[in-house]
Amino acid sequence: MLDSLSANYGYDHGGLVLGNAANPDLFAPARKQPVIPAAGRFWDAAKNLAALEQVAPALAWPVHVAGASKQPDGGTVVPAGVHCPGELPREELAQHLATAAIYALPARYEPFGLSVLEAALSGCALVLGDIPSLREIWGRRPCTWRPTTMPRCAKSWRA
């Protein structure tokens, strides 16, 4: 986001990026299982979870998306091809992440990505949307895809 301030507003006074935090005692790795979780509001276009819905049928592992499916206007998104347990308490989400081998967040916009930090603490391999804010925080370490091309990348996920 500091890069965005510079590019969009000419801010050149330096700065320090302060990351978010999560409890490493709550989010810790366990024996991994072949499952790909994600977390977020399924209806939120910024999270781009619909891309996982498109990719899921081509994957060997099930995709689980935790989060709200009820839209602010009262409608409900009913995704197909992914398991949606709904909103989970933090402790239950931590259990899911602890045993997940891969965590996916194909975000189009994400100022920080607390769920990504929690997944990383849980020992998940990260598959993220290739957007400036996530690159600023995570560098090139995770596997990244441009959010608009994720459905074409299903073959890579099987490798």
Secondary structure as UniProt FT lines:
FT   HELIX           2..9
FT   TURN            24..26
FT   STRAND          36..39
FT   TURN            42..43
FT   TURN            45..49
FT   HELIX           50..55
FT   HELIX           56..58
FT   STRAND          63..66
FT   TURN            72..73
FT   STRAND          83..86
FT   HELIX           90..99
FT   STRAND          102..105
FT   HELIX           114..121
FT   TURN            122..123
FT   STRAND          125..129
FT   HELIX           132..138
FT   TURN            139..140
FT   STRAND          143..145
FT   TURN            147..149
FT   HELIX           150..153
FT   HELIX           154..157
//
